[in-house]
């Protein structure tokens, strides 16, 4: 038939006949109906699991970050001297974690030397020290009042110190980073 002279129904019938003829020539697998009739399973992605590589990488980053923070807090403090021969005194250097205060010697940037490591209070300040001051550590108290500095380092350790001008009192261990072995104070000095 000439497609130009056919109406829509005739064209549809002709297309159906050709499709049936083409389908009859296609071989059908014997188990096709079983596969088509099988219940369909919905696709569900597997639950997410952290791979060992990701966990290991996170651990390495965490350890490196901790080391970097430690190195950052310790970087500007020069070497601390150990005890002199025949002496139990140790020279330690004051460390102020507030960077703007590291170069200023103002009252706002000073650290109080206290008379009592167990009950620190503003009325117990016997002297003042600043970042970089080198002091003599006479002994240490391990169980004083807990003090936390500006970088969240905390300690119950306090040093009994002597300033170059002779003031004797206590400064919290967070102001020295506790890198030097200092003997514990005898009970009479606590």
ABEGO torsion letter per residue (X at the ends): XBAAABBAAAAAAAAAAAAAAAAAABBBBAAAAAAAABBBBBBBBBBBBBBAAAAAAAAAAAAAAAAAAAAAAAAABBBBBBBBBGBABBBBBBBBABAAAAABBBAAABBBBBABAABBBAAABABBBBBGBBBBBABBBAABBBBBBAAGBBBABBBBBBBAAGBBBBBBAAAAGGABBBBBBBAAAX
